[in-house]
Amino acid sequence: MIRAGKIDEILWSTGKWMFIDMGFSSKSPTCGVLFHDSKPERKIFAETVKDVITVIKTYPLVNLVIESPLSVAFDNGNPVGRSIEKQGNKARYWYVGPGCVVLVGALYLMKNIISENPTGEVRLFEGFVSYKTEKSDHMRDVEFLRDVVKDPVTNKKYIYDISDNPGIESAFKVIGFNYGIPPIIMKSIVQ
């Protein structure tokens, strides 16, 4: 069963955790991958897919945090930004530039997961690490996401529920699946 996780399920003690900083390159290792308490690794897309499939086949409950838009929003059929995507005068909309690229990567990742027909439970959580002043580092980003999950009480300012945003829906509806709107673990320079 695949479904959106819930805020009260962001607990280190619930199943195994896997963190993916989504990349989508033909040859470069643009994905950051971190499984539970392991060290983060930089991988190409196909290796990342293989690792995720291995984990969901091995463990009965996997909490999958993907640093990519996992929900989208529309107004009168047109894409619009979600509430978390605008910080001050900066915007990182799901349907523009890097957001769109990693969303396509996440769609193909999910297509591969779905084709494996997992017998255990896979809970989805969205990561959103953006508006950084320093150069992007996929390994550091997945470590940040893990740190939030390890101590969600102290880090509650990084956890958001956007399920009530107007026009919001699962990003996976476009491939025929509705897993709900997952909570977002977000870090930005504005916080």
N, C-alpha and C positions, 0 to 999 in steps of 0.2 A: 504494500500500500504506500503510495506517495501522496503527501499532503503538505500544506503550509503548516509550519510550526506555530506555536503560540508563545507569547511573551513569558508566561509562567512556566514554559518548558525550557527556557534558557537557563539550564542548570548543568553544571559539569557532570553531575552524578547520573544524568539521564542518557544512557547509551553511549556510543562512541561519537566523537565529533571529527568532522573533516572540513577543512577550510580551503577554498579555492579562490585565488585571485585570478579571475578569468582572463586569459589571453587567447588570441585567435590568429596565429601566424602559421605560415606554411613550413618554416624551417627554424625559426628562432624560439628559444625556450622562454615564452612570454607568460606562462602560467606560474603562479606561486602555489605550491601544494603543501599542506601541512595536515598530517593525520594525528589526531589526539595529542599525545605528548612527544611526538617525534620532532626532529629538527625540520624546518621548512626546506623545500627543494624547489629549484627552478626547472620547469619541464616544458616540453613541446605539447601541443594540444592533444595529439593521439596518446601520448604517455599518460596525460592527465585523465583522459577518458578511461583508459585501461585501469589505472589506479582506483578510480571511483567505482568502477564495476567490481573490481576485486573486493573492495571494502564492503559494498552493499551485499555481495554474495556471501561474505564471511560472517557478518554480524547481524543479529536480529533487529537491532535498532540503530540507525545511523542518522545523526543530525548533520545535514549538509548545508554549510554556509558558503554561498557563492557571491563573490564580489562582482555583481552584475545586476542590472534591473531584472527583477523577477515579477514585477507588476508594471502595468502601463496605464495611461489615462487618456481618455478621448472626450471631446466636447463637440457634439453635432457631427461625429464621424471624423473629426480632425484630431491629430495627436496634440496633447497639452502636457505641460510639466506637472509633476507631482509636487506636493507641498514641500518636500525635503530638498528638492533640486535647485531651489533658488536661495542663495545666501547673500544678503546685502545686494550689491550690484552684479554679482556673479551668478551664472546659471550653468548647470550640468544636466541638461535634459536627457531623458532616456532615448529620445528619438533622433538625436543629433550627434555626429562625430563619434568619439570613443564609446559613449553609452550605447549607441546602435551597434557598433562592432562587437562589444562584449556580450550584448544581448543575443546576437546571432550565434556567438560561440556557446552561450548558455542553452540556446534552443537545440543546437546539435548535441551538446552534452546530455540534455534531458531526453532527446530522441534515442540516444544510445542506452540510457538507463531504462527507459520504457521498453525498448526491444528486449531487454534482459528479463523482463517480467519479474521484478524482485519479489521474493516471498516474505521478506521482513518489512519493517516499517522504515520509510525514508521521510524525514521531516525537513522541509526546506526553510532556510532563513536567508535573507538578503544582506550582503555586506555592501557598504557604500563608504569608501575611503577616498575622499576627494578634497578639493580646495587646499591642497598642501602647498606649503612654502618651499619645501625641499623636493628634490627629484624623486619621482616615484620609485619605490622599492617593493617589488611583489612579495619578497620574503618578510620584510618588516610589516607589510599590510596584513598578511595572514597571522602573524604573531600578535598584532594589535587585536584582531578579531577574536583570537583564542583568549587573550587576556580579559576581554570583556566577558566572555562566556564563563571563564573560571571564577569571576567575581562580579556577577550581575547586580548585586546590591550596591556596591561601591560605584560601579560603572553604569548605573541606570540612566544617566544623562545621555548615554550613547545608544539607547534602545528606543525605537519608535514604532508605534502602531499607526499605519496610514490607511487602514482598511475602510475608513469612513470618508476618504477623499472623494469628491465628485468624479464620476466617470471612471473610477479605478477598476481594473480587472486583472486577472492572472495573465502574465505575459505568454503563457503556454496555450491559451485559447486558440492562438493562430495555428497551432499544430494539433488542435482538436482535444486538448486536455485543460481542465480547470482545477487547479490544485489549491485555489484560494489565494489570499493576499498574505504573504509571510511578513512577520515583523522585520524591521531593518536595524542592523547594527551599523551605526554611522559615526564617522569621525571627520571633522572638518576644522579648518583653522578658525572658523567663526565661533565654535563652541568655546 
